[in-house]
Amino acid sequence: MRGSSAVAALALLGACVSRQITPRGPDPAATPNDVETLARLAVSLDAAADRAADTLYWPDAVVIGNARVRLAAPRLAGIGNDGRVTIAAATVTLEGRFAWVLLDYRWVNAQQRLPEAGRATFVFERRERGWKIVHLHSSQVLPWER
């Protein structure tokens, strides 16, 4: 009887110790590719002047393009109406509930076929409703850096 009590106690203790723990905070499954996809989507929607881009930003996000605060599309420096954007390169750093995306892009005006190169730094924050942009800074590339 005494042995079966000890076994029952150990089984109960083992059940308590081996319970599943759900991590709190940022999504542990989030990958740099997930965040990069959001940054690419933000650039594409902005270049198309699509209002759906607004849903990618937190309401308190700060957006700066060529040293000016931008409140609506086009948010990214060098992007205008009626053109096409391509992304040349993107680098993602994921750290806890924050992610940084450095992105090089090129926008071509459809009428004049003039290319504009730009660089953007996105800062994403994961809050209770997912990853969204809290800061975006973009600048046109200087002619000698193209």
Secondary structure, 3 states (H helix, E strand, C coil): CHHHHHHHHHHHHHHHHCCCCCCCCCCCCCCHHHHHHHHHHHHHHHHCCCHHHHHHEEEEEEEEECCEECCCCCCCCCCCCCEEEEEEEEEEEEECCEEEEEEEEEEEECCCCCEEEEEEEEEEEEECCEEEEEEEEEEECCHHHC
